[in-house]
Amino acid sequence: MLNATLRRYLKAFTLPRGIIGVTVLGVLLALAIFAPVIFPYGYDHQTPDAFLPPSWQHPFGTDELGRDLLARTVYGLRTDMSIIAVAVPLSMVLGTALGLLGALSALAGTLAQRLLDIILGFPGVVLGICIVLIMGPGWAALVVSIAVSGLPFFGRQARAAFLEQEQREYVTAARALGVNRTTILIRHILPNGVDPLLVGGALFVVSAIFIEAGLSIIGLGIQPPEPSLGSLLNVGIRFIQQSPTYILGPTIVLILFSMAFSLLSDALNETVNRP
């Protein structure tokens, strides 16, 4: 059963969108992982050559302190990936748990849904601003902001899957045999609700990317000198007249990063919904 499910998911990577998405993501992931090898001098190496235009030596040019913008963009991508790698799975697990509380207790399920409704009332960036004001800007605040903003997304997906599976005959049969609620939830309902959660997880990564970028652009994300894609855009906007190409690199990488997960989400969605 597990092998059949895994093969079904892997079929997504044979579709044109899946191939493009995983290829782009693979290249970006390799750059992020091997950034210390590709740029051994790090992201904060300063030179006298400020605001150099793009060249073979500096494909994205240099910033106001003469630092190579390609190196800072790749290290910024590395930072973004580390945030997303922690925040999205955390949000998926907690959101799914809240969404499935209704399977254990009707009262707990109702309270969880009201909590998710409250969170849903705040746009991702606004919610992030509130969290950053409490925690202070930085990596941890971004992780919490993204994780909390994703709870309604995954919670509602999980609850919808629960309500759908609850009406199935195999669940009714398990109850008739005296199987307890927890066992039904873990063995029957949850495995059959994985598909929408997996597709939704890939889609939510795109939102997470822009939440990080939005908070960093307004100065509430990763703090200098450590780069992130959003913080590079924040600084680049200030120097747009001196160096119009300053934001070129971070913008391209941000678009490619979000495009890769959008394509993967579409490919997974097509695969799991294929008859």
C-alpha positions as a Markdown table, in Angstrom:
| # | Residue | x | y | z |
|---|---|---|---|---|
| 1 | Met | 0.0 | 0.0 | 0.0 |
| 2 | Leu | 2.8 | 2.4 | 1.0 |
| 3 | Asn | 4.8 | 1.6 | -2.2 |
| 4 | Ala | 1.7 | 2.1 | -4.4 |
| 5 | Thr | 1.1 | 5.5 | -2.7 |
| 6 | Leu | 4.7 | 6.5 | -3.1 |
| 7 | Arg | 4.7 | 5.5 | -6.8 |
| 8 | Arg | 1.6 | 7.6 | -7.3 |
| 9 | Tyr | 3.3 | 10.6 | -5.8 |
| 10 | Leu | 6.5 | 10.0 | -7.8 |
| 11 | Lys | 4.4 | 10.1 | -11.0 |
| 12 | Ala | 4.1 | 13.9 | -10.5 |
| 13 | Phe | 7.8 | 14.2 | -11.3 |
| 14 | Thr | 7.2 | 12.6 | -14.7 |
| 15 | Leu | 4.8 | 15.3 | -15.8 |
| 16 | Pro | 6.2 | 18.3 | -17.6 |
| 17 | Arg | 5.3 | 20.7 | -14.8 |
| 18 | Gly | 6.8 | 18.3 | -12.3 |
| 19 | Ile | 10.0 | 17.9 | -14.2 |
| 20 | Ile | 10.5 | 21.7 | -14.6 |
| 21 | Gly | 9.6 | 22.3 | -10.9 |
| 22 | Val | 11.9 | 19.7 | -9.4 |
| 23 | Thr | 14.7 | 20.7 | -11.8 |
| 24 | Val | 14.5 | 24.4 | -10.8 |
| 25 | Leu | 14.1 | 23.5 | -7.1 |
| 26 | Gly | 17.1 | 21.0 | -7.4 |
| 27 | Val | 19.4 | 23.7 | -8.8 |
| 28 | Leu | 18.3 | 26.2 | -6.1 |
| 29 | Leu | 18.7 | 23.6 | -3.4 |
| 30 | Ala | 22.2 | 22.7 | -4.6 |
| 31 | Leu | 23.3 | 26.3 | -4.7 |
| 32 | Ala | 22.0 | 26.8 | -1.1 |
| 33 | Ile | 23.7 | 23.7 | 0.2 |
| 34 | Phe | 27.0 | 24.3 | -1.4 |
| 35 | Ala | 27.0 | 28.1 | -0.9 |
| 36 | Pro | 30.0 | 27.9 | 1.5 |
| 37 | Val | 32.0 | 25.9 | -1.1 |
| 38 | Ile | 31.0 | 28.2 | -4.1 |
| 39 | Phe | 31.6 | 31.4 | -2.1 |
| 40 | Pro | 34.3 | 30.5 | 0.5 |
| 41 | Tyr | 34.7 | 34.2 | 1.4 |
| 42 | Gly | 31.1 | 34.3 | 2.7 |
| 43 | Tyr | 28.3 | 36.8 | 2.3 |
| 44 | Asp | 29.8 | 39.7 | 4.1 |
| 45 | His | 33.2 | 40.1 | 2.3 |
| 46 | Gln | 33.5 | 43.9 | 1.7 |
| 47 | Thr | 35.6 | 45.5 | -1.1 |
| 48 | Pro | 36.1 | 49.1 | -2.3 |
| 49 | Asp | 34.1 | 48.4 | -5.4 |
| 50 | Ala | 30.6 | 49.5 | -4.5 |
| 51 | Phe | 27.6 | 49.5 | -6.9 |
| 52 | Leu | 29.4 | 47.7 | -9.7 |
| 53 | Pro | 27.1 | 46.7 | -12.6 |
| 54 | Pro | 26.7 | 43.0 | -13.5 |
| 55 | Ser | 29.8 | 41.5 | -15.0 |
| 56 | Trp | 31.5 | 38.1 | -15.4 |
| 57 | Gln | 33.2 | 38.6 | -12.0 |
| 58 | His | 30.0 | 39.8 | -10.3 |
| 59 | Pro | 27.0 | 38.5 | -12.3 |
| 60 | Phe | 24.5 | 40.4 | -10.1 |
| 61 | Gly | 26.9 | 43.3 | -9.4 |
| 62 | Thr | 28.0 | 44.6 | -6.0 |
| 63 | Asp | 26.1 | 46.4 | -3.2 |
| 64 | Glu | 26.7 | 49.6 | -1.3 |
| 65 | Leu | 29.6 | 48.0 | 0.6 |
| 66 | Gly | 31.2 | 46.3 | -2.4 |
| 67 | Arg | 29.9 | 42.9 | -1.4 |
| 68 | Asp | 29.1 | 40.4 | -4.2 |
| 69 | Leu | 25.3 | 40.3 | -4.7 |
| 70 | Leu | 25.3 | 36.9 | -6.2 |
| 71 | Ala | 26.9 | 35.5 | -3.0 |
| 72 | Arg | 24.5 | 37.4 | -0.8 |
| 73 | Thr | 21.6 | 36.2 | -2.9 |
| 74 | Val | 22.6 | 32.6 | -2.7 |
| 75 | Tyr | 23.1 | 32.9 | 1.0 |
| 76 | Gly | 19.8 | 34.7 | 1.3 |
| 77 | Leu | 18.2 | 31.7 | -0.5 |
| 78 | Arg | 19.9 | 29.4 | 2.0 |
| 79 | Thr | 18.3 | 31.4 | 4.8 |
| 80 | Asp | 14.9 | 31.3 | 3.2 |
| 81 | Met | 15.1 | 27.6 | 2.7 |
| 82 | Ser | 16.0 | 26.9 | 6.3 |
| 83 | Ile | 13.0 | 29.0 | 7.5 |
| 84 | Ile | 10.6 | 27.2 | 5.2 |
| 85 | Ala | 12.1 | 23.7 | 6.0 |
| 86 | Val | 11.1 | 24.2 | 9.6 |
| 87 | Ala | 8.0 | 26.5 | 9.4 |
| 88 | Val | 6.0 | 24.6 | 6.8 |
| 89 | Pro | 6.2 | 21.1 | 8.3 |
| 90 | Leu | 5.5 | 22.5 | 11.7 |
| 91 | Ser | 2.5 | 24.4 | 10.5 |
| 92 | Met | 1.3 | 21.3 | 8.7 |
| 93 | Val | 1.6 | 19.0 | 11.7 |
| 94 | Leu | 0.0 | 21.5 | 14.2 |
| 95 | Gly | -2.7 | 22.6 | 11.7 |
| 96 | Thr | -3.7 | 19.0 | 10.9 |
| 97 | Ala | -3.8 | 18.1 | 14.6 |
| 98 | Leu | -6.2 | 21.1 | 15.2 |
| 99 | Gly | -8.3 | 20.1 | 12.2 |
| 100 | Leu | -8.7 | 16.5 | 13.4 |
| 101 | Leu | -9.6 | 17.3 | 17.0 |
| 102 | Gly | -13.2 | 17.0 | 16.0 |
| 103 | Ala | -12.7 | 13.3 | 15.5 |
| 104 | Leu | -11.9 | 12.9 | 19.2 |
| 105 | Ser | -14.3 | 15.5 | 20.7 |
| 106 | Ala | -17.0 | 17.6 | 19.1 |
| 107 | Leu | -16.4 | 20.4 | 21.7 |
| 108 | Ala | -12.6 | 20.4 | 21.1 |
| 109 | Gly | -13.2 | 20.4 | 17.3 |
| 110 | Thr | -15.5 | 23.4 | 17.6 |
| 111 | Leu | -13.0 | 25.3 | 19.8 |
| 112 | Ala | -10.2 | 24.5 | 17.4 |
| 113 | Gln | -12.2 | 25.8 | 14.4 |
| 114 | Arg | -13.0 | 29.1 | 16.3 |
| 115 | Leu | -9.3 | 29.5 | 17.0 |
| 116 | Leu | -8.5 | 28.9 | 13.3 |
| 117 | Asp | -11.2 | 31.5 | 12.3 |
| 118 | Ile | -9.5 | 34.1 | 14.5 |
| 119 | Ile | -6.1 | 33.5 | 13.0 |
| 120 | Leu | -7.7 | 33.5 | 9.5 |
| 121 | Gly | -8.9 | 37.1 | 10.2 |
| 122 | Phe | -5.3 | 38.3 | 10.1 |
| 123 | Pro | -3.5 | 38.5 | 6.8 |
| 124 | Gly | -0.2 | 36.7 | 6.9 |
| 125 | Val | 2.1 | 39.7 | 6.9 |
| 126 | Val | -0.1 | 41.5 | 9.5 |
| 127 | Leu | -0.1 | 38.5 | 11.7 |
| 128 | Gly | 3.7 | 38.3 | 11.2 |
| 129 | Ile | 4.1 | 41.9 | 12.3 |
| 130 | Cys | 2.2 | 41.2 | 15.5 |
| 131 | Ile | 4.4 | 38.1 | 16.3 |
| 132 | Val | 7.6 | 40.0 | 15.4 |
| 133 | Leu | 6.7 | 42.8 | 17.7 |
| 134 | Ile | 6.4 | 40.3 | 20.5 |
| 135 | Met | 9.4 | 38.1 | 19.7 |
| 136 | Gly | 11.6 | 40.6 | 18.0 |
| 137 | Pro | 12.8 | 40.4 | 14.4 |
| 138 | Gly | 14.9 | 37.4 | 13.3 |
| 139 | Trp | 14.9 | 33.8 | 12.1 |
| 140 | Ala | 12.7 | 32.4 | 15.0 |
| 141 | Ala | 10.1 | 35.1 | 14.6 |
| 142 | Leu | 9.8 | 34.3 | 10.9 |
| 143 | Val | 9.4 | 30.6 | 11.6 |
| 144 | Val | 6.6 | 31.2 | 14.1 |
| 145 | Ser | 4.9 | 33.8 | 11.8 |
| 146 | Ile | 4.8 | 31.4 | 8.9 |
| 147 | Ala | 3.8 | 28.4 | 11.0 |
| 148 | Val | 0.9 | 30.2 | 12.7 |
| 149 | Ser | -0.4 | 31.8 | 9.5 |
| 150 | Gly | -0.6 | 28.4 | 7.9 |
| 151 | Leu | -2.6 | 26.8 | 10.7 |
| 152 | Pro | -6.0 | 27.7 | 9.2 |
| 153 | Phe | -4.9 | 26.4 | 5.8 |
| 154 | Phe | -3.9 | 23.0 | 7.0 |
| 155 | Gly | -6.6 | 22.8 | 9.8 |
| 156 | Arg | -9.5 | 23.4 | 7.4 |
| 157 | Gln | -8.0 | 20.9 | 4.9 |
| 158 | Ala | -7.7 | 18.3 | 7.6 |
| 159 | Arg | -11.2 | 18.9 | 8.9 |
| 160 | Ala | -12.7 | 18.7 | 5.4 |
| 161 | Ala | -10.8 | 15.4 | 4.8 |
| 162 | Phe | -12.2 | 14.1 | 8.2 |
| 163 | Leu | -15.8 | 15.1 | 7.4 |
| 164 | Glu | -15.5 | 13.4 | 4.0 |
| 165 | Gln | -13.9 | 10.2 | 5.3 |
| 166 | Glu | -16.2 | 10.0 | 8.3 |
| 167 | Gln | -19.1 | 9.2 | 6.1 |
| 168 | Arg | -17.3 | 6.3 | 4.3 |
| 169 | Glu | -18.5 | 2.8 | 4.9 |
| 170 | Tyr | -15.1 | 1.5 | 6.2 |
| 171 | Val | -15.3 | 4.1 | 9.0 |
| 172 | Thr | -18.9 | 3.0 | 9.9 |
| 173 | Ala | -17.8 | -0.6 | 9.8 |
| 174 | Ala | -14.9 | 0.1 | 12.1 |
| 175 | Arg | -17.2 | 1.8 | 14.6 |
| 176 | Ala | -19.6 | -1.0 | 14.5 |
| 177 | Leu | -16.8 | -3.4 | 15.4 |
| 178 | Gly | -16.0 | -1.3 | 18.5 |
| 179 | Val | -12.8 | 0.3 | 17.2 |
| 180 | Asn | -12.0 | 3.4 | 19.3 |
| 181 | Arg | -11.9 | 6.9 | 17.9 |
| 182 | Thr | -8.2 | 7.4 | 18.1 |
| 183 | Thr | -7.5 | 4.2 | 16.2 |
| 184 | Ile | -10.0 | 5.1 | 13.5 |
| 185 | Leu | -8.4 | 8.5 | 13.2 |
| 186 | Ile | -4.8 | 7.3 | 12.9 |
| 187 | Arg | -5.3 | 4.1 | 10.9 |
| 188 | His | -8.2 | 5.1 | 8.6 |
| 189 | Ile | -9.0 | 8.8 | 8.4 |
| 190 | Leu | -5.6 | 10.3 | 8.5 |
| 191 | Pro | -3.9 | 8.1 | 5.8 |
| 192 | Asn | -6.8 | 8.8 | 3.4 |
| 193 | Gly | -6.6 | 12.5 | 4.0 |
| 194 | Val | -2.9 | 12.9 | 3.1 |
| 195 | Asp | -3.4 | 13.8 | -0.6 |
| 196 | Pro | -4.9 | 17.2 | -0.1 |
| 197 | Leu | -2.5 | 18.0 | 2.7 |
| 198 | Leu | 0.5 | 17.1 | 0.6 |
| 199 | Val | -0.7 | 19.2 | -2.3 |
| 200 | Gly | -1.7 | 22.1 | 0.0 |
| 201 | Gly | 1.7 | 21.9 | 1.7 |
| 202 | Ala | 3.5 | 22.5 | -1.6 |
| 203 | Leu | 1.2 | 25.3 | -2.4 |
| 204 | Phe | 1.6 | 26.9 | 1.0 |
| 205 | Val | 5.3 | 27.1 | 0.6 |
| 206 | Val | 4.7 | 29.8 | -2.0 |
| 207 | Ser | 2.7 | 31.8 | 0.5 |
| 208 | Ala | 5.5 | 31.2 | 3.1 |
| 209 | Ile | 8.1 | 32.6 | 0.7 |
| 210 | Phe | 6.2 | 35.8 | 0.3 |
| 211 | Ile | 5.4 | 36.1 | 4.0 |
| 212 | Glu | 9.2 | 36.0 | 4.7 |
| 213 | Ala | 9.8 | 38.5 | 1.9 |
| 214 | Gly | 7.1 | 40.8 | 3.0 |
| 215 | Leu | 8.3 | 41.0 | 6.6 |
| 216 | Ser | 11.9 | 41.3 | 5.6 |
| 217 | Ile | 11.1 | 44.1 | 3.1 |
| 218 | Ile | 9.6 | 46.2 | 5.8 |
| 219 | Gly | 12.6 | 45.5 | 8.1 |
| 220 | Leu | 11.0 | 43.0 | 10.4 |
| 221 | Gly | 12.7 | 39.8 | 9.1 |
| 222 | Ile | 16.3 | 38.7 | 9.0 |
| 223 | Gln | 18.6 | 41.5 | 10.2 |
| 224 | Pro | 21.8 | 42.7 | 8.6 |
| 225 | Pro | 24.4 | 41.7 | 7.8 |
| 226 | Glu | 22.8 | 38.2 | 7.4 |
| 227 | Pro | 20.9 | 38.2 | 4.1 |
| 228 | Ser | 17.6 | 36.8 | 3.0 |
| 229 | Leu | 15.8 | 37.4 | -0.3 |
| 230 | Gly | 13.4 | 39.8 | 1.4 |
| 231 | Ser | 16.1 | 41.8 | 3.3 |
| 232 | Leu | 18.1 | 42.2 | 0.0 |
| 233 | Leu | 15.0 | 43.6 | -1.6 |
| 234 | Asn | 14.5 | 45.9 | 1.4 |
| 235 | Val | 18.0 | 47.4 | 1.0 |
| 236 | Gly | 18.0 | 47.3 | -2.8 |
| 237 | Ile | 14.9 | 49.5 | -3.0 |
| 238 | Arg | 16.8 | 52.2 | -1.1 |
| 239 | Phe | 19.6 | 52.3 | -3.7 |
| 240 | Ile | 17.5 | 51.7 | -6.8 |
| 241 | Gln | 18.7 | 55.0 | -8.3 |
| 242 | Gln | 22.4 | 54.4 | -7.7 |
| 243 | Ser | 22.2 | 50.7 | -8.9 |
| 244 | Pro | 19.0 | 49.8 | -10.8 |
| 245 | Thr | 20.2 | 46.2 | -11.0 |
| 246 | Tyr | 20.6 | 45.8 | -7.2 |
| 247 | Ile | 17.3 | 44.0 | -6.8 |
| 248 | Leu | 17.6 | 42.0 | -10.0 |
| 249 | Gly | 19.2 | 38.9 | -8.5 |
| 250 | Pro | 16.9 | 38.5 | -5.4 |
| 251 | Thr | 13.9 | 39.1 | -7.6 |
| 252 | Ile | 14.8 | 36.4 | -10.1 |
| 253 | Val | 15.6 | 33.9 | -7.4 |
| 254 | Leu | 12.4 | 34.7 | -5.5 |
| 255 | Ile | 10.3 | 34.2 | -8.6 |
| 256 | Leu | 12.1 | 30.9 | -9.5 |
| 257 | Phe | 11.7 | 29.6 | -6.0 |
| 258 | Ser | 8.0 | 30.3 | -5.8 |
| 259 | Met | 7.5 | 29.1 | -9.4 |
| 260 | Ala | 9.1 | 25.7 | -8.6 |
| 261 | Phe | 6.7 | 25.0 | -5.8 |
| 262 | Ser | 3.7 | 26.2 | -7.8 |
| 263 | Leu | 4.6 | 23.8 | -10.6 |
| 264 | Leu | 5.2 | 20.9 | -8.1 |
| 265 | Ser | 1.8 | 21.7 | -6.4 |
| 266 | Asp | 0.0 | 21.6 | -9.8 |
| 267 | Ala | 1.8 | 18.3 | -10.8 |
| 268 | Leu | 0.9 | 16.7 | -7.4 |
| 269 | Asn | -2.7 | 17.9 | -7.7 |
| 270 | Glu | -3.0 | 16.4 | -11.1 |
| 271 | Thr | -1.5 | 13.1 | -10.0 |
| 272 | Val | -3.6 | 12.5 | -6.9 |
| 273 | Asn | -6.8 | 13.5 | -8.7 |
| 274 | Arg | -6.1 | 11.3 | -11.7 |
| 275 | Pro | -8.7 | 8.5 | -11.9 |
